[in-house]
Amino acid sequence: VMEPLPRGTLQPTETAMSNEALKQHILSFLNDYSIEVTSHDAGKLDAIAAELKPGTSVYVAHVPGVPLDDVVELAGRIQKLGLTAVPHVIARKLESREQLDSALGKLRELGVEEALVVAGDLAVENNAFDSSLEVLETGLFDKHGFRRVGVSGHPEGSSAIGAARVETALKGKAAFAERAGFEMRTVTQFGFDPDAVVDWEASTAAAGIHLPIHVGVAGPASLRQLVKFAALCGIGSSARMLMTRTGAMANLLRTQTPDEMITHLARHRASNPSSRLAKVHFFCFGGVAKTARWVNTVLSGRFVLNDQANGFRVEDVN
C-alpha cells in the first residue's frame, strides 16, 4: 500500500528520471484518454469526432435542465460516429425504476454498452433513488448488458456528501463490482492539485478499494472559466491554489493548460508500478474540439518540457 508523501516531495527515482523518459511516461498516461461533452455540443459532433480517434470514450454529461431522453439520444449519435459513448446516469435525477429501465433499454438498442453512474448533487422532486449504489443494485444494468461502468471519485472531497460518506459509498460500489462481476473504474472530479490525487489513491487503497482510477483533468481554458466551474463543483481550495500559482487577476483571460498536473501524475505513475492511475479524463470548459486538439498535439510528440521538468509547452494549436 502506498503511503501519502509530504506535499511537493518526489520519490528518489523521480528526481533521477531523464527528460526523455518523462516524456514517454506523459505519452503513456495520455494515451487512450477520454473526454466529456454536454447537450450544448450536440451541433458540433462532426467537428468533435474529426479530432478523436475511433473508439475514443466520450462521456455524455447530464447537465441541469436537460431531460434524460436527450442524454440517451446524444449518446446514440456519438456511438454511431464510431466513438464509445458513456452516458451519465444520475441517481437523484431518476423519477422511477421504470424510467431507468427504459433508458438503459434504449441505450442498448443504440449500441451503447457503458455508463457513468453517479449520485448527483441536485435531485428531482420525488426522486426514486438517493445513491448510485441503489441504482446499480436494481439489477437493471445487468439485465441490459451494461457490465462496464464508471463511478465517481472525489480526491478533494465532496461538499454535498462529506468525506466519511464518500468513502463508505465507494467501498460499497467496489464490493458490488466484485460481487456482480462488473468491470468498474472510478472517474474523478477535475482538480488542480496532483498531490490530492496521489494522496487519495493511497487512502483508498488503505481502505481496501482497488478500482482503477481515471483522473479528471480540466482541458485548456481561461482562468476565469476554470475558477467558475471549480466553484460550481465545490473544489474552491484547488481553484485558489491555481490562482496563486498563475498570478491571479492578471491572468483571468489567459488560457491555462493542465501540463503541470499531467507531468506530476505521469512521474508518479512511472515511479510507482502499482499505481492505479490508469488514464486521463478531460473536462472541456474551453471547448471539446479545442481540448482534443491540444491533447493530440501532445500525443504527436510536439511538446517540450520546461527547465524544471515539472510541466511542458506544446506547439501552437489552431
N, C-alpha and C positions, 0 to 999 in steps of 0.2 A: 504494500500500500504506500503510495507516495504521500509524503508529509508536505504541507504548505511551506513554501520558502518565504523568508522575510521579503517584504516588498522591495523590488529592484535588485534582488540577488540573483546572480546567474550561477548555474552549475559549472564546475571546473571545466567539463567538456565543452560547455557553451562558449567560454572565452577563447578556447583554442581552435574553434571551428573556422576553417578558411572561408573567405567570401564566396568562392565558387561553390563550396559545399552548401553554404547557407542558401545561395540562390537556388540550388537544386531542391532543397527542402521546402523553400517557398513555393516552387512549382508543384511539388508533390502535394502540398497542403491545399493548393488552389485547384488542382485537377479535379474534374467531376464536381465542380461547385453547383449549388442550387441557387435559385433566385425567386423573388416573390413579386406577384402582380396583384392588382385590385381591379374592381369593375371599371375604374377610371381608365384602365389601359385597354379596354375592350376594342377600341377603334384603332389600336396600334399593333395588333397581334402579328400581322405580317412583317412589320419592321422589326419587332422584337424577335420573332422566330429566325429572321435573317441573321441575327447576331449570335444565335445559340446553336451548338452542335446538336444533331438529332439525339433524342433520348434524354436531354437535359431535364432535370426535375424543376418544374415550375409550380410553385405553391400559389394557390388562389386564396387570398385573404378574404374573410367575410367581414367587411367593414360596416360600421353603423349605418342603418337606413337602407341597406341592400337586402332584398329577400333571398332566402336560401336557394330558391329556384334559379336566380340569376348566377349564383356561385356555381351551381350544377351545370348550367348551360355554358358558362365561360370555361369551366374545366373540360367539358366535352370538346369545345372548339380548340383548346390547347392540345388535347390528346390527338385530335385529327391532324394537327400540324406536324406530327411525328415527335412531339415532346412528351414528357411524363408529367401529367397533371397530378398535383397533390392538393386537393381542396381542403380548406379548413372546415372542421366540424366543431362548432362551439356549443358546448353542453347547455349553457344558460340561455341560448337563443332558440333552443328547440321547444316547441309547443306541445309535442306529444311523441310517443313511441312510433306512432303511425307515420308522422312526418319524417322521422329518421329512416324508417323502413323504406318509404317511398323514395327519398333522396338517394339512399345507397343503391337501391334497385336501378334508378335512372342512371346513376353514375356508371354502374357496371355495364349497362346497355350501351353506354357511350365509350366503353373501353377503359375506363378509369379503374385502377386497381390499388391505389394508395390514398391515404388521407392523413392529415394532421389533426389530432383530437385534443382540444384544449377546453378548459373550464370557461374562460371568458370573464371579463370584469363587469360587463353590463348584461343584465338579464331582461328578457321579455316578460311581460305580465303573465303570471301563471305558468312560468317555465316548468317543463316536465322533469328536468334534471338539474342537479346542482354541481356536479363534478364530472370530469372526463372519465374517471373510473366507472361511474354509474353508467355512462354511455357505452363504454367498452363491454361492460358486463351484461348488457342486454342480449348478447349473442347475435345481434344483427350484422355485425361486421363479419363474423364467421359465416353466417348464412349467405351473405352476398360475396364471399370470396376475398374480403379485404384482410390479408394477413400480414401486410407490411404497413405499419402505422408509426407516425411520429407523435411524441407528446412534448409538452413544453418544459423548458428548463429555465431557471432564474438565478444565474450566478450572482446577481446583485440584489436578490430578494424580490419579493412581491408585496407591494404596499397593500394590495387588495386582500391578500390571504394571510401573510405572515410567515416567517421562516419555518417555524415548527410544523405548521400545517402543510407547507410546500414539501418538506422532506418526507412527512408521513404519506402524502399523496403520491409522491414519486416512488416510494417504496412499494406502495400498493399496486401501482401500474407495472413496476418491474416484476413483481410477483405474479400478476395477471399474465404478463407476456410469457413467463416461463411455464405457467400452468396451462395456458391456452395454445402454446406453440407459435406465438406471434413473433415476427421479426420487428422489434421495436427499437427506436432510437429517440434520444432527446434532441430537440431543436431549441436552442437557447434564444432568449430575448437578446436584441442587439445591445451593445455596450461599448465603452471606450477604454475600459480598464482590463488589460490582458491578465494582470495578476489576479483579478477577481475570478476569471475563468479557470486559471490554474488552481487556485485555492478551492474552488467549487468542485473541480474534478477530483481533487484529493479528498474533500469532505464527503462527497457522495460515495466514493469508493470505500471510505472508512465506515460508512453506514450500510455497506453491503449492496450498493447499487452499481452495476457494472455495464449499463447500457452505453452503446456508442454515442458520442456527442457531436452534433453538427452545430458549429459555433456561429451564432448570429452576429453579423458584422454589417454596419451601415456602409453602403456604397458611397461613391463620391457625391458630395452635396455641400451646399453652403453651410457655414457655421450656424447661421440663423435657422435654417431648416432642421439641422441636427438637434439644436437646443430645443426647438419647438416640439419635435416628436419625442425627444427624451423626456420632456416634462409630461407629455401626454401618457407616456408608458411607465412613468414612475421611477425613472433612473436619473433623477436630478443630480445626485452626487457625482455620477460618472460624467455628466454633461459639464458640471462645474470644473472638473479636472481637465476636460477637453478645452474649455475656455481659458483656463490658466496657462495651459501648455501653448495655446495658439495666440496668446496676446489679447484675448477677449474682444472688446468692442471694435478694435481697429480692423479686425478681420471678419466681421459678420457676413459679408457678401462673398468672401473668398472661398473657393472650393476646397474642402478638406477631403483627404483620401485616407483609407484605412491601412496604409502601408506599415506604419509602426506597429499596429495591433497584429497584423498578419505576420510580420517579421518576428515579433516576440513569441507568438504561439508556434510558428514553424520551428524556431530554435528550440523551444520547449519539447515539442514532439520528437525532434531529432535526438535530443539528449535523454529522452525517457521512452524507450522502446515499448513500454507497457501503456503508454498514454492512450486514452480513449478518444482524443480529439481526432475525429475521422475526416471531417471536411468542413468547408465554409459555406454558410447560407447567407445570401445577401438580401438585405432590406434596401429598397431603392428609392430613397426620398428625393434624389435628384433626377430620377428617371430610369426606367428599366433598361432601355437600349444604351443609355449613357454608361450605366454600371457594367453591362455586358461588354461594351467596347473597351472599357478600362481593364477589366479582368482579362479579356482576350489579348490585349496588348502585353500584359504581364506574362501570360502563358506562352506568348510567341517569343519570349526571352528579351523583349525590348525594354529592359529596366536596368537601373544602375543603383547599387547600394550606396548610401551616404557614407561619409567619412567615419562615423561611429558604428556603422553596420547595424543600426537599430531601426532603419527604415530605408525607403528607396524612392526613386522618382522614375516615372515612365516617359517614353517619348510622347509628343503631343497626340492627344486622342481627339478626333473630329467629333 
